Amino acid sequence: MDPTMQAALAAIVGAFLGGGAVLAWHISDRQQRTDTPVEVPVLPPGVASVLSVLRSSALVVGEDDLVLKASAPAYAWGMVRGQALAQPELVELVHDVRRDGQIRETEMVLGANGSGQRHVFARVAPLGVRLVLVLVEDRTRERRVEAVRRDFVANVSHELKTPVGAIKLLAEAVQDASDDPEAVQRFSSRMHTESDRLASLVKQIIELSRLQGDDPLEAPTTVEVDDVVATAVDTSAIDAAAHEIKLVSGGETGLQVRGSAEQVTAAVSNLVANAVAYSGESSAVVVNTKGTPSSVEISVIDQGIGIPENEVDRIFERFYRVDPARHRSTGGTGLGLAIVKHVAATHGGDVRVWSVEGQGSTFTLTLPRHVMEMEEAP
């Protein structure tokens, strides 16, 4: 072979070998970089899937106290900030569980210094060797229901004591004044008034309890608003006449809603009775009806004592009274507006109030409208 060709062939082979060596070095270097293990905490198989379907808020804490996995509520409730537990009590429980492997439970209040206070129940348990599982259930609603129930029982007990005690004292007075016909007549009249008040209180307590356990939408019927208003006005007619209060009804006629006729009538009757009870002599109470394409508004307008601005938000509470002293003379129970609010809620509507102290109030009950054409459609 020609020496020149041999030299050229050697150069080509050398270049190929040199390029291959460089390429092999690059490949080896890339493999070394990509194959470098990165230690990432791994949850046991299936844990992530199970946590995602739990109703409780879930957190998984690693051995360095970093949160490896947390549900959205855990962040929303302020239990986790970044990757750290934000509740010292939970941190302490995690340490205790990691030390001895014993499951621990506790109740705590989140956001105790803010308006969004939340009562939660936490259960902390070991998850494998290094991890700790924290399950947190929101029990705020249960605590509120318990508080309302306690207040309700306490209020009922207090309210029942008043007329019962009055009747007992009056009975003793009648017995002592058996030789005085005029005194007997006076005391017996008072007994009759207190017994009526007691009967009304018991009736409304039973009615409110029944409403809370009844879902009228399970078997709704067509309710004629004209009939509801007529019944409500008739129910308060005697009391209104006794105080020279004029009852006026007007507005759109022929309106209908769907629900319980008994409950809607009770709600409107309570609004009218409340307006009459807190109106002055020789004034007027107006019941007005108005229809919109989707709802029916029943407004009860009075010229009574009105409601202080700082008390408007509380008037629908059970047993709450704007003027307790005046209330006792009217024989009310403080449950009427609570019943109205409950009826509105169960029918998918609402109740709102406009009031100026010393000028009067307007209560408006809004219920979903029932349109005849919808019922007749195939």
C-alpha positions in Angstrom: 0.0 0.0 0.0 1.2 3.5 -0.8 2.8 5.2 2.2 0.6 8.2 1.6 -2.6 6.2 1.7 -1.4 4.4 4.9 -0.8 7.7 6.6 -4.2 9.0 5.6 -6.0 5.8 6.8 -4.1 6.0 10.1 -5.3 9.6 10.6 -8.9 8.7 9.9 -8.7 5.8 12.4 -7.1 8.0 15.0 -9.7 10.7 14.6 -12.5 8.1 14.9 -11.0 6.6 18.0 -10.5 10.0 19.5 -14.0 11.1 18.8 -15.4 7.9 20.2 -13.4 8.4 23.4 -14.8 11.9 23.8 -18.3 10.7 23.1 -18.0 7.9 25.6 -16.7 10.4 28.2 -19.8 12.6 27.7 -22.2 9.7 27.9 -20.5 8.4 31.1 -20.6 11.9 32.6 -24.3 12.3 31.8 -25.1 8.9 33.2 -23.3 9.7 36.4 -25.2 13.0 36.8 -28.7 11.5 36.0 -28.1 8.4 38.1 -27.2 10.3 41.2 -30.0 9.3 43.7 -32.1 12.0 45.2 -33.7 10.9 48.5 -37.4 11.8 48.4 -39.7 10.7 51.2 -42.1 8.1 49.9 -45.5 7.4 51.4 -46.4 3.7 51.9 -48.3 2.3 48.8 -52.0 3.3 48.8 -51.7 5.8 51.6 -52.1 8.8 49.3 -55.2 7.3 47.6 -56.8 6.5 51.0 -56.1 10.0 52.4 -57.7 11.6 49.3 -61.1 10.1 50.0 -61.2 10.7 53.8 -63.7 13.2 55.1 -61.2 14.2 57.8 -58.4 16.6 57.0 -55.2 14.6 56.8 -51.5 15.3 57.3 -48.5 13.0 57.0 -45.4 14.2 59.0 -41.9 12.9 58.3 -39.2 12.2 60.9 -37.8 15.7 60.5 -41.3 17.2 61.4 -41.8 18.3 57.8 -45.3 17.8 56.4 -45.0 15.4 53.5 -48.7 15.5 52.5 -51.6 17.6 53.6 -55.1 18.2 52.4 -56.4 21.6 51.4 -58.4 22.2 54.6 -55.2 21.7 56.7 -53.8 24.8 54.9 -57.1 26.7 55.0 -57.5 26.1 58.7 -54.0 27.3 59.4 -52.6 24.0 60.7 -49.8 23.9 58.1 -47.6 26.8 56.9 -45.2 25.8 54.1 -44.0 22.4 55.2 -44.2 22.9 58.9 -47.0 22.3 61.5 -48.3 25.6 62.8 -50.0 24.2 65.9 -47.6 23.6 68.8 -50.0 21.2 70.4 -50.0 19.0 67.3 -46.2 19.2 67.1 -46.0 17.9 70.7 -48.4 15.1 70.0 -46.4 14.0 66.9 -43.3 13.9 69.0 -45.0 11.8 71.7 -46.4 9.3 69.1 -43.1 9.0 67.4 -41.4 8.3 70.8 -43.7 5.5 72.0 -46.0 4.6 69.1 -49.2 5.1 71.1 -52.2 6.7 69.3 -53.3 10.0 70.9 -56.4 12.2 70.6 -57.2 15.7 71.5 -59.7 18.5 70.9 -58.5 22.0 70.1 -59.7 25.4 68.9 -58.1 26.9 65.8 -58.1 30.6 65.3 -59.0 31.2 68.9 -58.1 34.9 68.6 -59.9 35.5 65.4 -63.5 35.5 64.1 -63.1 32.3 62.2 -62.9 30.1 65.4 -63.0 26.4 64.6 -63.4 23.5 67.0 -61.5 20.4 65.8 -60.8 16.8 67.0 -57.3 15.5 66.2 -56.2 11.9 66.1 -52.4 11.3 65.8 -51.1 7.8 65.0 -47.9 6.2 63.7 -47.7 5.4 60.0 -45.0 2.9 59.4 -41.6 3.3 61.1 -40.7 6.9 60.4 -44.0 8.7 59.5 -46.8 10.0 61.6 -50.4 10.4 60.5 -52.6 13.3 61.8 -56.4 13.2 61.1 -58.4 16.3 62.0 -62.2 16.5 62.0 -64.1 19.8 62.0 -66.6 19.7 64.9 -67.5 23.4 64.8 -71.1 22.8 63.7 -71.7 20.1 66.4 -70.4 22.5 69.1 -72.7 25.3 67.8 -75.7 22.9 67.8 -74.9 21.9 71.3 -74.6 25.5 72.4 -77.9 26.4 70.8 -79.6 23.4 72.4 -78.2 24.3 75.8 -79.4 27.9 75.4 -82.8 26.7 74.2 -83.3 24.5 77.2 -82.2 27.2 79.5 -84.5 29.8 77.9 -87.5 27.4 77.9 -86.9 26.7 81.6 -86.7 30.4 82.4 -89.8 31.3 80.2 -91.9 28.6 81.7 -91.1 29.6 85.3 -92.6 33.0 84.8 -96.2 32.1 84.0 -96.2 29.0 86.2 -94.9 31.0 89.1 -97.5 33.8 88.5 -100.3 31.3 88.3 -99.2 29.7 91.6 -99.1 33.1 93.3 -102.4 34.2 91.9 -104.0 30.9 93.1 -102.7 31.5 96.6 -104.1 35.1 96.4 -107.5 33.8 95.3 -107.5 31.4 98.2 -106.6 34.1 100.7 -109.2 36.5 99.3 -112.1 33.9 99.2 -114.3 36.3 101.2 -113.6 39.2 98.8 -115.5 38.7 95.5 -113.9 41.6 93.8 -110.4 40.5 94.6 -111.3 36.9 93.5 -112.5 38.3 90.2 -109.4 40.4 89.7 -107.0 37.6 90.5 -108.9 35.0 88.5 -108.7 37.4 85.5 -104.9 37.6 85.9 -104.7 33.8 86.2 -106.6 33.5 82.9 -104.1 35.9 81.2 -101.1 34.0 82.5 -102.6 30.6 81.6 -103.2 31.9 78.0 -99.6 33.1 77.9 -98.4 29.7 79.1 -100.5 27.8 76.6 -99.2 30.0 73.8 -95.6 29.5 74.8 -96.0 25.7 75.0 -97.8 25.7 71.6 -95.0 27.6 69.9 -92.3 25.5 71.4 -94.0 22.4 70.1 -94.6 24.1 66.7 -90.9 25.1 66.4 -89.7 21.6 67.4 -92.1 20.0 64.9 -90.9 22.4 62.1 -87.3 21.4 62.8 -88.1 17.7 62.4 -90.3 18.1 59.3 -89.3 18.5 55.7 -92.3 20.1 53.9 -90.6 19.8 50.5 -91.0 16.0 50.6 -94.7 16.4 49.9 -95.2 20.0 48.8 -98.7 21.3 47.8 -99.8 24.4 46.0 -100.4 27.2 48.6 -102.7 30.1 47.8 -101.1 33.2 49.1 -104.5 35.1 49.3 -105.8 32.4 51.7 -102.7 32.6 53.8 -103.0 36.4 54.2 -106.7 36.3 54.9 -106.2 33.7 57.7 -103.3 35.7 59.2 -105.3 38.9 59.2 -108.3 37.2 60.7 -106.2 35.6 63.4 -105.0 39.0 64.7 -108.3 40.9 64.1 -109.5 40.8 67.7 -106.2 42.0 69.2 -106.0 44.7 66.6 -109.5 45.9 67.2 -108.8 46.0 71.0 -106.1 48.5 70.3 -107.9 50.3 67.5 -105.2 49.1 65.0 -106.4 49.0 61.4 -105.4 45.8 59.5 -105.1 46.4 55.7 -104.2 43.8 53.1 -103.4 44.6 49.5 -101.1 44.0 46.6 -101.1 41.4 43.8 -103.7 38.6 44.1 -103.8 35.1 42.7 -100.2 34.3 43.7 -99.1 30.8 44.6 -96.1 29.1 46.3 -95.2 25.5 46.7 -94.8 24.0 50.2 -96.8 23.5 53.4 -99.9 25.7 53.7 -99.9 25.2 57.4 -96.3 26.4 57.8 -96.6 29.4 55.5 -99.8 30.4 57.3 -98.0 30.1 60.6 -95.1 32.3 59.4 -97.3 35.1 58.0 -99.6 34.9 61.1 -96.6 35.4 63.4 -95.5 38.4 61.4 -98.9 40.0 61.6 -99.3 39.2 65.3 -95.9 40.6 66.0 -96.7 43.8 64.1 -99.9 44.3 66.0 -98.3 43.6 69.4 -95.6 46.3 68.9 -97.8 48.9 67.2 -99.2 51.9 68.9 -102.9 52.7 69.5 -104.9 53.9 66.4 -102.1 52.9 64.0 -102.2 50.6 60.9 -100.6 47.3 59.9 -100.4 46.7 56.2 -99.9 43.2 54.6 -98.8 43.6 51.0 -98.1 40.8 48.4 -96.0 41.2 45.3 -95.0 38.7 42.7 -91.8 38.4 40.6 -91.1 35.9 37.8 -89.4 33.6 40.4 -90.7 34.5 43.8 -93.5 35.9 46.0 -92.9 38.6 48.5 -95.2 39.0 51.5 -94.5 42.2 53.4 -95.9 43.2 56.8 -95.6 46.9 57.5 -96.2 48.5 60.9 -95.9 51.9 62.5 -94.7 50.5 65.8 -91.7 51.1 68.1 -89.1 49.9 65.5 -85.9 48.1 66.2 -82.6 49.6 67.3 -80.0 49.2 64.6 -77.6 47.2 66.8 -80.3 44.7 67.5 -81.6 44.0 64.0 -79.3 41.0 63.5 -80.6 39.3 66.7 -84.3 39.6 66.3 -84.7 36.1 64.8 -83.0 34.4 67.7 -85.3 32.3 69.9 -86.7 34.2 72.9 -85.0 37.4 71.9 -87.1 40.5 72.5 -86.4 44.1 71.5 -88.4 45.5 74.5 -88.8 42.8 77.2 -90.9 45.1 79.5 -93.4 45.9 76.7 -93.3 42.3 75.5 -94.6 41.0 78.8 -97.7 43.2 78.5 -98.4 41.8 75.0 -98.2 38.2 76.1 -95.7 37.2 73.3 -93.3 34.3 73.5 -90.2 35.5 71.6 -90.5 32.5 69.3 -92.6 34.0 66.5 -89.7 35.3 64.3 -87.6 32.2 64.9 -90.5 30.2 63.4 -90.7 32.6 60.5 -87.0 32.2 59.8 -87.2 28.4 59.9 -90.2 28.3 57.6 -88.5 30.5 55.1 -85.3 28.4 55.1 -87.2 25.1 54.7 -89.1 26.5 51.7 -86.0 27.8 50.0 -86.8 31.4 50.7 -85.7 34.0 53.2 -86.9 36.8 55.5 -85.5 40.3 55.8 -86.3 43.3 57.8 -86.2 47.1 57.4 -86.7 49.1 60.6 -86.2 52.6 62.0 -86.5 53.0 65.8 -89.6 55.0 66.7 -91.0 54.8 63.1 -91.8 51.2 62.4 -90.7 48.0 60.7 -91.2 46.1 57.5 -90.7 42.4 57.5 -90.6 40.7 54.0 -91.0 37.0 53.6 -89.8 35.8 50.2 -90.8 32.3 48.9 -90.2 30.6 45.5 -93.2 31.2 43.2 -95.3 28.5 41.8 -96.4 29.2 38.3 -99.6 27.4 37.0 -98.2 26.9 33.5 -95.3 24.8 34.9 -97.7 22.4 36.6 -99.7 21.9 33.4 -96.7 21.4 31.2 -96.2 17.8 30.0 
